[in-house]
Amino acid sequence: MKVIERINEILKEKNMSKKELAHRLIDFGLKAHKTGEIPSISSIYAYLNGNIDLKADMIPYIADALGICEQELFSSSKESLKLVAKFYNRNSDYRHYEKIIELLEYLPPKTLNILEDILIQNKKTIQNLNENINSIQKDS
């Protein structure tokens, strides 16, 4: 899902108009990267309609204006629910995962990247271990 599609999804969930979001962005101090000036409402609409690509430095302003964390712009709530359901089905003690998921919103972006790297490495290690176990079992 593209970020602009996710923004529109969140606007719908929050029953907020693009006009209201545009005014909030201005109130939050959004400035054009090149000029350092506050963009016009029509420029903001162009971003929100996908006519102009969003700039990375706009993401924090958009998240603040929507009252969400930045990570929510990159995954839908449906995807998050699928993840939670996957944990629930795999582990009867799902409360542990639920606590972690609730706390993720307080994780700074840099730490989130470190956590992601660690989890990816753990996944690879477990996959390699499983392959080795399967190989040993086949040879027996």
N, C-alpha and C positions, 0 to 999 in steps of 0.2 A: 504494500500500500504506500502510495506517495504521501509525502508530508502534507501537501496541500489538501489531499483527500481526507487525511486524518484531521486536519484543522476543521474542514467542513463537517466532518462527523461529530467532532467535539462541539462545534457551534450548535449543531442540531440537538445534541444531548443536553446542552446547557440552555437551549431555547434563546440563543443570542444571535443577533444579526451581524452581518459583516460590517455594517455601519457602526454598530456599537463597538465591535472589536477595533475598527480603524481609529475611532476616537480614543479608545483605551491605549492603543499603541502610541498615539501622540502624547497622551497624558503621562505615559511611562517614559517618555523621553527618547523614543525611537528617532534616530537620525540616519540620513543617507551616508553610507560608508565613504563615498567619494567626495561629497560636498560638505558633509558635516551638518547639513541643514535638515530640518524636519520635513519629511516628504509630504506631498499634498495628499488629500483624501483619494483623489483619482489614482495616484501612484500606488497607494496602499491597496486599493481595489484591484489594480492590475496584478499585484503580488498575490492577493487572496483569491483571484480568479484563475491564477496559473498562467497569465499572459506574460509575466516576467518571473524568472526563476528567483526563488527566495535566496537570500544571502545567509550564510552561516551565522553572521553576527546578529541577525534578526530573531533567531530561534529563542534566546532567553527572553526577549521582549514579548514575543508571541506567547510563550509559556506563562509568563507573569500576567499578561493581559487576560489569558484564559483561566488563570488560577490553577495551573497544573504544573507538574515537574516536566522538564524538557524531554525526558525519556518517553513520556506519554505521547509525544508527537510522532514517535517512530514505531509504535505498535498499538494496535486497536485493543479495546477492552475485550473483544471477542477472543483475540489471540491470547490475552492474559488469562481469560477464563478457561481456555483449552489447556493451558499450562497447569493451572491449578487442578483441573479435573484429572489430568494425567498423574499428578502427584497423589491425588485422593485415591485413584484406582490402584496405584502401585503400592501404597503404603498406608496401612490402617491408622498409623499415628500421624495423620496429616497436620495436626496442630503445629508441629514443629516447622513445617514448610510455610504454613499460613503466617506464623510470626515473622519468618524471614522475608516473605513477600511484602508484608505490611511495613517492615523496616527499610526496604530497599529505597523508598522515596527519600529517605534521609541520607543516603549514601552519596557523597560528592562524586562528580563525574570521573575524576582521576581514579578514585578508589573503585568505582564501578568497572572501569577498564581493567584494573588489576585483578578484580574478582573474576571478570570474564576470562582473562588470560589463564588464571589458576584453574577455573572450571573446564576450560578447553583442554588444558594439559592433563587434568585428572581424567577426562573423558578418553583421551588418547591412551593414557596408561591403562585404564580399565579395558578398553577395546583390545589392546595388545595382550594383556593378561588373559582375556577370554580366548583370543586366538591361540595363544600358547597352550592353554588348558585343553581346548578342542583338538589341537594338533597332537598332544600327548595322549588323549583319550582315543583318538583314531589309530595311533601307533600301537596301543596296547592290545 
